[in-house]
């Protein structure tokens, strides 16, 4: 996805409706999780999560933009750049369920960037029901307490939680999509934070943006998380 020529001009995108559907839930998740946690050289992927591609795409976008000489001078500029990088990979777009533009959400993104306690407000506005909100909030809080642990421990916590969500018979498809998209972005972004020794609080802000976007679809979750994270990392507030 390293075709950065697309950044010279913002490509037109066609908005598409986002679906709540995903195919199948993992069977025998506990056994598979145990096998994954025993592997050596832990990497951030988890094939059991049907939204695993969202975390990978999030990190790919950040890698492309952080490795350029772009002057990330405003929230609008970063949002346009993220839209462009995302649109340059039609293979990934085809896996998601639509690709809404960030330009229509600049006021919302600006408010997120300037909110120092974003997670509670995003969860309160989420389309998830109360039990699902509490579940995700409690899990993120537990990771916040353990964020200084080695990545393999954090990874094991995340994939165990994902297995529990996949096996949960009380949550609906939309709630599972929101949570599994969020945990995928969290799993991949935590890997980068550990590798590059970056601030955990920035990661939590990105995760909150992911929750807000995943209410609509995975593509928006990825792009909002990347945009808010880049703004935070570069101290851009408007």
N, C-alpha and C positions, 0 to 999 in steps of 0.2 A: 504494500500500500504506500510505497514511497514515491509516488508520482506527485511531487510538490509543485509542478507547473500549474496545477489547478489553482494554486493560491494567488496567481497573478490576476485572476478574474473570478468572481463568484459565480458559480454555475447555477443556472435556473433549476429549481427542484419542483417536482409536482407533489403536492400533499396527497396523502392517501389515508384512508380510514384504517384504524388499528384494531386488531382482533384480540379477543380475550382467549383465543384457543391455543392450546399446544397439544402435541400428540403424546399421549401416554404418561404414566408415572412409573418410576423405577420399581422393579420388584426385588424383593430380598435386599433392601437397601442396607440394612445393618451389616450383612456379610460383605457386601461390596465396599462399604466404608472402611471396614476393618482391613480389607486388602489394600485399599488406597493408602491408609495411614501407615502401613508397614513398608511402603516403597521408600527407596533411598533417594536422596537429592530431590526433596519436595519442590515442585513447581506449582503455580497457582491454579492450574486447570482442574476441573471436576466434570467429567463426562456425564455424570448422573444428572446434573442440572441442565434442563433443556434450554436455559438461557445463558449457558456458559459463554457463548460467543459475545455477550454484551460486555463482560469484563475485559476480554481480550481486545475488543474494539476500543474500549475506553483507553486502555494503555497504549494502543497503537496511535490513536489520535494525539495523545499527549507526547508520545515519542516523536512523531512527525513535527509537531509544532515547536517543541522544545529544542529540536536539533536544527532549527532554521535561524536565519538572521532577522526574522520579522520583528518589527517594533510593535509589540502588543500594547497599543496605546489607549485602547478604550474597550469597554464591554461590548459595544456594537462590533468593533473590529474583530475581537476574539470570537464572537458568536458567528460572524460571517466566515471566518477562517475554519472554525469547527464544522460548519455546514459544508464547506467546500471539501475538506479532507474526507468527511464521511461520504459525501456524494461521489468521491473518486473510486469507491470500491463497491460496484454494483453487486458483487457476490455476497457481501455482507448485508447490503440493503435487502436482497431477496430473502434473506433469512428472517428479517424482522417483518413487522406488519405495518409498513408505512414509514414515511420520513418527513414529518412536519418541520417546517422551517423555524429557526430560533428567532428570526427577526420580529415575528409577531409576539414574542414573549419577552422582549427586552425589559419592560417595566418589572415583570415578575422576576427575571434574572437579576436585575439591579437590586431589587429588594432583598433577594437571597444573599447576594454578595455583601450587603451592608447589614445583615442580621447576624449578630454574634451569638444568638441562641436559636438557630434555625430549626433544629430537629424537632422540638416539641410542636412548633407551629405547623410544620409540614405534616407531621403525623396527625394533628388535629384536623387538618383539612383533607386528609386522605380519604379516598372512597372505601377503604377497608373498614370492616366492622370492628367494634371495640376489642374483642379477644385477639384479633390479628394485629391490631395496632400495639396492644400491650406486649404481645409476643415479640414483635420486631424491636420495640423500644427496649424491652428487658435484655434482649440479646445484644443490641448495640452497646447498652450500658455495661454489660459484662465484658465486652471486648475493650471498651474504654479503660476499664480497671486493669485489664491484662495486656494493654498495648505494648508494654515494654518487654513482654515475653518473646522468646525466639519465634521466628515465623512459622516453623513447623507446628508449634503448639497452637498458634492462632489459626492456621490452616485446618488443623484437626477440629477445632471448635466450630469453624464455619461449615465444613462439610458434614459434620454430625448434625448441626442445626438444619442444614438443607435436607438431609435424609429424613429428619423428623417432619419437616414441612411437606415433603413429597408423600409421606405416609399418613399425614393428617387427613382425617375424613370429615372434619368439621369446617375446614376452610374451603371457600369456593375457588373457582378457576382464576378469577381476577385477583383475589388476595394472594394466591400462590404465585401468580405471575409477578406481582409487585415485589413480593418478598424475595423470590428467587432471582429476579433481575438485580435487586439491591444487593443481595449477598454475593452475587457474581462480581459486581463492580467493587464491592468491599474486599473480596478475596484477592482480586488482581491489584487493586490500588494499594492494599496493605503490603503486598509483595514488593511493589515499587518503593513504598515508603521505607520499608525495612532495608531494601537494597541501597537506597540513596540517602538514608537517614533523614527523611523529611518529617515535618511536623504532623503529628496525629490529628490535631484539631482541624487542619485543612482537610484531612481525609474524611472526618465526620461531616464537615460542611458539604463536601462533594457527595457523600452518601445521602444526605438530606435532599440535595438537588436531584439525585437519582430517584428517590422515592416520589418526589413531586412529578417528575417526568414519566415514571412508569405507571402512574395512574392512567395515562393515555396509551403509551406503547413503549416497547424496549428501546427503539431508536431515539426517542425523545429523552429517555432516562440517561442513555449513554452521552448524548450531546450536552444535556444540561449539567451533568456531573463534570464533564470535561471542561466546559466553559466556566463554571463557578470555581473549579479547582485552579484553572489557569489564572483567573482574576485574583484569587487569593494569593497564589504563589508569586504573582507579579505586583501585588499591592495596588491593583486597579479597582477603583470603587465607582467609576462613572463612565 
